[in-house]
Amino acid sequence: MSDSAEDAVQVVGADLTAAARPMREIHQPDGFCLSSFHTSGKQKKQMQPSYKIKKIDDVLNEFQPERQTLIDVRSPSEFAEDHIPGAVNLPVLSDEQRAMVGTMYRANSFEARHHGAALVSANIAGILPHIEEIVRQDMAQSGERLYHKPQREFILYCWRGGMRSSSLFVVMDLIGYRCFLIEGGYRSYRRLVNGTLYGTDPDTPASENSRDSLEHLTFITIHGPSGSGKSELLHVLREHGFSVLDLERYANHKGSLLGGDFQSQPSQKAFESLLWNDLHKQGLLQSGVPGVVFVEGESRKIGRLALPGLLYEKMCNGEKIWAELPVQERAVRLAAEYAESDSVLIERLTRMKSMLSGAVFQEILSSVERQDRTHAALLLLNEHYDRYYRKVAPEKVGGYTAVIKEASFDLLQDRMLRFARERSKQ
């Protein structure tokens, strides 16, 4: 959608600077003039919203869901692509309405603003019952009477902190709810994510870029042949208090052709949000505070998703460790890990047909059909996966900080924990 069309669906009007002034000073688009109500004296003073503003850093650092509700008023598809963590979607325009107003704007901007305002007004009437239900739940827990001014705060945002969020703010503020707008809206959040994971954001002044960079962190990537339990090792490390990033969990994909379907993966932006939010929750974005982060060694892409540039660079330039179990043990673990139905597994195996000899491929399919998945996994390891891993094994290449090989996963995880404890003392 063009910038002009986006202006239309925002119901073009006051920017946040103007919104901070008393309501009578704000130029509202024709056809959407709540400020033109004829009131006087005390009544008018009570109806003038103050447009209380919160910065995105404060929202992310101080958000408390037990007493605050974060509302994303963008359309459902915008919300589905990505949103600020913890937000609920109460759209003031549906996807269809947003597209329609954008199309109208190119032909007649005035008509688009007027029609958009009418749609937003009608949709806000449908949003208020949802707000009331949130308050009812609070009242039920606290024993307070409904329609007493609730203590809960409502924090609203749209794409850039414009009129979509401001329009709902006006109505809720006039009712008496405790409301705030996020300065810069969702765009301010994306600037923060981009600055952290890519080191720069094209829409951010150079002086503000990389304020939450990864430069102070040391990444330790766990490498090793398939089936050695690298993801499980990350879970064990996290349970014992070490900082971990589980990239495959964020991506909803195990990183191989058998690892999942592209359709079940989140969007690229949502993947980056999950990654950034976990860094934030673990306190790893405090610039200048050194930290060590364990992560599984990955290629640049996990399924159809790409690892952000600065993160991938830090992984490549960090420390490496090798974790390995015997091939028979790995085959047993893989057979249990890929627990999909025969039809799903065979469909995924078909993607690998060109990578295997005809005889091996047929033997793998036959093993699956006779419920001998361990043998199928063993063939896949010997004839495909291990051929790659042997090229990057410690015996072939150097540079590994530690090489951990054990006969069982229990022994492997014990050695990994000992390594992590020793490394944390350095």
C-alpha positions in Angstrom: 0.0 0.0 0.0 1.4 3.5 -0.9 2.2 6.1 1.7 -0.8 8.1 0.6 -3.2 5.2 1.0 -1.7 4.4 4.4 -2.5 8.0 5.3 -6.1 7.4 4.4 -6.6 4.3 6.5 -5.0 6.2 9.4 -7.9 8.8 8.9 -5.4 11.5 8.1 -5.3 14.3 10.7 -3.3 15.2 13.7 0.2 13.8 14.3 1.3 13.0 17.8 2.7 16.4 18.4 -0.6 18.0 17.6 -2.4 15.4 19.6 -0.5 16.4 22.7 -2.3 19.8 22.6 -5.8 20.4 24.0 -8.5 18.9 21.8 -9.8 22.2 20.6 -6.5 23.0 19.0 -6.3 19.8 16.9 -7.4 19.9 13.3 -9.6 16.9 12.9 -10.5 15.6 9.4 -13.9 16.7 8.2 -16.6 14.2 9.1 -14.8 13.0 12.3 -14.9 16.0 14.6 -15.4 14.8 18.1 -13.7 18.0 19.2 -16.6 20.0 17.6 -19.1 18.9 20.3 -20.8 22.1 21.7 -19.9 22.1 25.4 -18.8 24.8 27.7 -17.1 25.5 31.0 -16.5 22.5 33.3 -18.1 20.1 30.8 -15.7 21.1 28.0 -12.7 20.8 30.3 -13.7 17.3 31.3 -14.1 16.2 27.7 -10.6 17.4 26.5 -8.3 14.4 26.4 -4.7 14.9 27.2 -3.3 12.3 24.8 -1.0 10.7 27.3 2.0 9.3 25.5 4.3 6.4 26.4 7.6 5.6 24.7 8.1 2.1 23.3 11.1 1.5 25.6 9.0 2.2 28.7 6.1 0.0 27.5 8.4 -2.9 26.8 10.3 -2.5 30.1 7.3 -1.8 32.4 4.4 -3.7 30.9 2.4 -5.6 33.5 -0.5 -7.7 32.0 -2.2 -8.0 35.4 -2.9 -4.3 35.4 -2.4 -3.1 31.8 -3.9 -4.1 28.4 -1.9 -3.5 25.2 -4.3 -2.9 22.3 -3.2 -3.1 18.6 -5.9 -1.4 16.6 -4.5 -2.3 13.2 -6.2 -4.7 10.8 -6.2 -8.4 11.5 -3.6 -9.2 8.8 -1.2 -6.5 10.0 -1.5 -8.0 13.5 -1.0 -11.5 12.2 2.2 -10.5 10.4 3.6 -9.2 13.6 2.7 -7.2 16.7 4.2 -5.9 19.9 4.5 -8.8 22.4 1.5 -9.2 24.7 -0.9 -7.1 22.5 -4.5 -8.0 21.7 -6.0 -7.1 18.4 -9.1 -4.8 18.5 -9.1 -3.4 14.9 -10.8 -0.1 14.1 -10.7 -1.2 10.4 -11.0 -4.7 9.0 -8.6 -5.8 6.2 -11.3 -5.3 3.6 -12.2 -1.8 4.9 -8.6 -0.8 5.0 -8.0 -1.9 1.4 -11.2 -0.1 0.3 -10.3 3.2 2.0 -6.8 3.0 0.5 -8.3 2.5 -3.0 -10.7 5.4 -2.5 -7.9 7.6 -1.4 -6.2 7.4 -4.7 -9.3 8.7 -6.4 -10.7 11.2 -3.8 -8.8 11.8 -0.6 -11.6 13.8 1.0 -14.2 11.1 0.4 -11.8 8.4 1.6 -11.2 10.3 4.9 -14.9 10.8 5.4 -15.8 7.2 4.7 -12.9 5.9 6.7 -14.0 8.0 9.7 -17.5 6.6 9.5 -16.2 3.0 9.4 -13.8 3.7 12.4 -16.7 5.2 14.4 -18.9 2.2 13.8 -16.2 -0.3 14.6 -15.3 1.5 17.9 -18.9 0.9 19.0 -18.2 -2.8 18.5 -14.9 -2.6 20.4 -16.3 -1.1 23.6 -18.0 -4.4 24.7 -14.6 -6.1 24.5 -13.2 -3.3 26.7 -16.1 -3.7 29.1 -15.5 -7.5 29.3 -11.8 -6.9 30.3 -13.0 -4.6 33.0 -15.7 -7.1 34.2 -13.0 -9.7 34.6 -10.9 -7.3 36.7 -14.0 -6.4 38.8 -14.8 -10.1 39.4 -11.4 -10.7 40.8 -11.2 -7.6 42.9 -14.8 -7.5 44.1 -15.2 -3.9 42.8 -18.5 -2.8 41.4 -18.8 -2.4 37.6 -18.8 1.1 36.2 -16.6 2.5 38.9 -13.6 4.0 37.2 -11.3 0.9 36.6 -7.6 1.0 37.6 -6.5 -0.9 34.6 -4.5 1.0 32.0 -5.1 0.6 28.3 -2.1 1.3 26.0 -3.1 1.8 22.3 -1.1 1.7 19.1 -1.5 1.5 15.4 1.1 1.6 12.6 2.8 4.9 13.5 0.8 6.3 16.4 -1.7 8.1 14.2 -5.4 8.5 14.0 -6.4 4.9 14.1 -5.2 4.6 17.7 -6.0 8.2 18.5 -9.6 7.8 17.5 -10.1 4.9 20.0 -8.2 6.9 22.6 -10.5 9.8 22.3 -13.6 7.8 22.9 -12.1 5.7 25.8 -10.7 8.9 27.4 -14.0 10.6 27.2 -15.6 7.7 29.0 -13.0 7.9 31.7 -10.6 5.0 31.0 -7.0 5.3 31.8 -5.5 5.4 28.3 -2.1 5.9 26.7 -0.8 6.1 23.1 2.6 4.6 22.1 4.7 7.3 20.5 5.5 6.2 17.0 3.2 3.2 17.2 4.2 -0.2 15.9 6.8 1.4 13.7 8.8 2.5 16.8 8.9 -1.1 17.9 10.1 -2.4 14.5 12.9 0.2 14.6 14.0 -1.1 17.9 14.0 -4.7 16.6 15.8 -3.8 13.4 18.4 -1.8 15.3 19.1 -4.8 17.5 19.1 -7.6 15.0 20.5 -5.8 11.9 22.5 -3.0 13.6 20.6 -0.4 11.6 17.2 0.7 10.5 16.6 2.8 7.4 14.0 5.0 9.0 16.0 5.6 12.2 18.4 8.5 12.6 22.0 7.3 12.7 22.5 8.5 16.3 19.7 6.2 17.5 20.7 3.1 15.6 22.2 0.0 17.4 21.2 1.3 20.9 20.3 -2.3 21.7 23.0 -4.0 19.7 24.5 -7.5 20.3 28.1 -6.3 20.4 28.5 -7.0 24.1 27.4 -10.6 23.8 29.5 -13.7 23.1 27.7 -16.4 21.2 28.6 -20.1 21.7 27.1 -22.2 18.9 26.5 -25.9 19.5 27.4 -28.0 16.4 27.2 -31.7 15.9 25.6 -34.4 13.7 21.8 -34.8 13.5 20.2 -36.7 16.4 22.7 -35.6 19.0 20.1 -33.6 20.9 21.4 -30.1 20.3 18.0 -28.5 20.8 17.5 -30.6 24.0 20.9 -29.5 25.2 19.7 -25.9 24.9 16.6 -26.7 27.0 18.8 -28.3 29.7 21.1 -25.3 29.7 18.2 -22.8 30.1 16.7 -24.9 32.9 20.0 -24.5 34.7 20.0 -20.7 34.4 22.2 -20.2 31.3 21.2 -17.7 28.5 19.9 -19.5 25.5 18.3 -18.7 22.1 16.2 -21.5 20.6 16.1 -20.4 17.0 14.3 -23.5 15.8 11.5 -23.0 18.3 11.0 -19.3 17.2 11.0 -20.5 13.5 8.7 -23.5 14.2 11.0 -25.6 12.1 13.9 -28.0 12.8 16.0 -26.6 10.0 16.1 -29.7 7.7 13.9 -30.9 4.9 12.2 -33.2 7.4 12.0 -30.4 10.0 8.5 -29.0 9.2 6.4 -27.2 6.6 6.9 -23.6 5.5 3.2 -22.9 5.9 3.4 -23.5 9.6 6.2 -21.0 10.1 5.6 -17.5 11.4 6.3 -14.4 9.2 9.8 -13.1 9.0 8.8 -10.1 11.2 7.1 -12.4 13.8 10.1 -14.6 13.9 12.3 -11.6 14.6 9.9 -10.4 17.3 10.1 -13.8 19.1 13.8 -13.7 18.9 14.1 -10.1 20.1 11.6 -10.6 22.9 13.5 -13.5 24.3 16.7 -11.5 24.2 14.8 -8.8 26.1 13.2 -11.1 28.7 16.6 -12.7 29.5 18.1 -9.2 30.1 20.5 -9.6 27.2 19.9 -6.2 25.7 21.6 -4.2 28.4 24.3 -2.6 26.4 27.7 -2.8 27.9 26.9 -5.7 30.2 28.9 -8.7 28.9 27.0 -12.0 28.5 27.4 -15.5 27.0 24.6 -16.9 24.9 24.2 -20.6 23.8 22.6 -21.2 20.4 22.4 -24.1 18.0 24.6 -23.9 15.0 22.4 -23.1 12.0 22.7 -22.2 8.3 21.5 -18.7 7.3 18.0 -20.0 6.8 15.7 -22.1 8.9 13.0 -23.3 6.6 11.9 -20.2 4.6 13.0 -17.8 7.4 16.4 -16.0 7.4 18.5 -15.3 10.4 19.0 -11.5 10.9 22.3 -10.3 9.6 23.9 -9.0 12.8 22.8 -12.1 14.8 24.2 -14.5 12.1 27.5 -12.6 12.0 27.8 -12.8 15.8 27.1 -16.6 15.6 29.8 -17.1 12.9 32.4 -15.1 14.8 31.7 -16.6 18.2 32.9 -19.7 19.9 32.0 -23.2 18.6 31.6 -26.5 20.5 30.9 -30.0 19.1 28.4 -32.4 20.7 28.0 -35.9 19.4 26.3 -39.2 20.2 27.0 -42.6 18.5 25.1 -43.1 15.2 22.9 -45.9 16.5 21.8 -43.8 19.5 21.1 -40.9 17.2 19.0 -43.0 14.9 16.8 -44.1 17.9 16.4 -40.5 19.0 15.5 -39.3 15.4 12.9 -42.1 15.0 11.2 -40.8 18.2 11.6 -37.2 17.3 9.9 -37.4 13.9 6.6 -38.8 15.2 4.4 -37.7 12.3 2.0 -40.0 10.5 3.5 -42.3 7.8 1.8 -40.3 5.0 3.3 -36.9 6.3 6.7 -38.4 6.8 6.8 -40.1 3.4 5.7 -36.8 1.8 8.6 -35.0 3.4 11.0 -37.8 2.5 10.0 -37.4 -1.1 11.6 -33.9 -1.0 14.9 -35.7 -0.5 14.6 -38.2 -3.3 17.1 -36.5 -5.6 19.7 -36.5 -2.8 19.7 -40.2 -2.3 20.3 -43.2 -4.6 17.2 -45.0 -5.8 17.9 -48.1 -3.8 18.5 -46.2 -0.6 15.4 -44.1 -1.0 13.2 -47.1 -1.6 14.7 -48.9 1.4 13.9 -45.8 3.6 10.3 -45.8 2.4 10.0 -49.5 3.0 11.3 -49.1 6.5 8.8 -46.5 7.3 5.9 -48.6 5.9 6.9 -51.6 8.0 7.2 -49.3 11.1 10.9 -49.6 11.4 11.7 -45.9 11.7 14.9 -46.5 13.5 16.3 -48.3 10.4 15.0 -45.5 8.2 16.7 -42.9 10.4 20.0 -44.9 10.3 19.9 -44.9 6.6 19.3 -41.2 6.4 22.1 -40.5 8.8 24.7 -42.7 7.0 23.7 -41.9 3.5 22.8 -38.2 3.7 23.2 -36.1 6.9 26.5 -37.5 8.2 28.1 -36.9 4.9 27.8 -33.2 5.5 28.7 -33.2 9.2 31.9 -35.2 8.5 33.1 -32.2 6.4 32.8 -29.9 9.4 33.7 -32.3 12.2 36.6 -31.5 14.6 38.7 -34.2 12.8 38.4 -32.1 9.6 38.4 -28.5 10.8 39.7 -26.8 13.8 38.4 -23.9 15.9 36.2 -25.8 18.4 36.5 -24.6 22.0 35.3 -28.0 23.2 34.6 -31.4 21.7 32.1 -33.5 23.7 31.4 -37.1 22.6 29.5 -39.4 24.9 27.7 -42.8 24.6 24.3 -41.5 26.0 22.5 -38.2 26.2 22.6 -38.1 30.0 26.4 -38.2 29.9 26.4 -35.7 27.1 24.3 -33.2 29.0 26.4 -33.6 32.2 29.5 -32.7 30.2 27.8 -29.8 28.6 26.7 -28.4 31.9 30.2 -28.7 33.3 31.6 -26.9 30.3 28.9 -24.1 30.7 29.7 -23.6 34.4 33.5 -23.4 33.7 32.9 -21.0 30.8 30.7 -18.7 32.9 33.6 -18.2 35.4 35.9 -16.8 32.7 
